[in-house]
């Protein structure tokens, strides 16, 4: 690129390339980038799921603490560990659904869905 003087101002000559770039082993480099992006996404998803578990523990109503302590998460990867297939937050306490439907005055109805939506995690229909 060159700037050429002109009586009315400057004009840019774009006939010359700005940057010349040669990628050696392009396919190999693209695979490396893909693996790195997958690693970053897995790391971020893991953080998000663990954060959701912490937040769900905080908002769960407490009587004896069983429901609050019942939160866990699980993440399943493809066999090559490149992609996250499934990530779950779950609580196997039998009455968690009743609590979520508003049985306790300590938390609003659907506190689980509200918490996950606030974090940005889609909830099942």
N, C-alpha and C positions, 0 to 999 in steps of 0.2 A: 504494500500500500504506500502510495506517495501522495503528499499534499502538493498541489500545484497552485501557484499564485494566479489569481484571476482579478481583473479590474473590479468586479462586483463582489469579491470575497475569495474564499478558498473552495476548491473542489477536491474530491478524493478520487484518486485513480485506483480502482479495484482490480486492475488487470494482473497484478502480481499477487501470488498467494501470501496470506498472512502467516500461516504455520504449515510446515510439512511434518507429517508424522508417519512413522513406519512402526507397525507392531510386529515384533518377532514372535512366532508361535501363537498366532492369533487365536486359534481354537483352544489351545491350552490356557491361554490367558482368560478367555471367556469362561471356561470351566472353573478357573480359580476364582473369578469374580462371582460366579453363580454360587459356589461353595461358601464364599465369604458372606454374601447376602443371606443365604440360608442360615448361616451361623448367627448373624445379627438378628434376623427375624425370630429364630428360636429363642435367643437370649431375651429379646423384648417380650415375646409371648410368655415365656417362663416368669419373667418379672411381673407381667400383668396378671397372670393367673394367681401367683403367690400374693400379690397385693390384694386381689379380690378376696382371697381366702381370709386375709387379715381383716379387711373391712367388714366382711360378713360376720366374723367373730365379734367385732366391735358392736355392730347393730343388732345382733341377736339378743332377744330378751333373756334375762337371767332370773331363774328361781333357784335351782340347785347348781346350775352351770353345765349341765349335761349337753344341752342344745348348743351352747356356745363352744364347748370343747369338741363337738361332733363334726366340725368343719374340716374337710381335707380337700386336696386337689390331686389330680392325676393327669399326666400328659403322655400321649402315645405318639411315637415317631415311626416313620417308615423304616423298614429293615436296614436301609443304608444310613439311617439317621439324618437324612437331608431335609425331610419335611415333617412338620408337625401335623399329624393326622387328626388328633382329637385332644381337646383339653377340657377337663371337667372340674367344676367345684361341686362338691356334694356333701351332704350331711345325712347320715344313716339313722339319726335319732327318729323313732317312729312318729313323733308328734310335731316334727318341724313344719309339716304342711299346715297343721292347725295354727301354729304360731304365725306362719306367713299369711294366713287368711284373717289375722286380726284377733286371735284368741287372747293375746296378752295386751294390756294397755301400755306396756313399755315400748312397743314398736307399732308403727302404722301397718295397715294392711299392705301386703305385697312388698315388704321391706327388702326382700331378696332381690326382686326384679328392679326396684328403685335403686338399690346399691349398684347392681351390675350395670344398669343403664347409665348411671352417673359416671362410672369408670369407663364406659365405652365398650362393654362386652355385650353382644347380642344375647337375648334370652330366648329360649324355645317358646313356640306358640302354645 
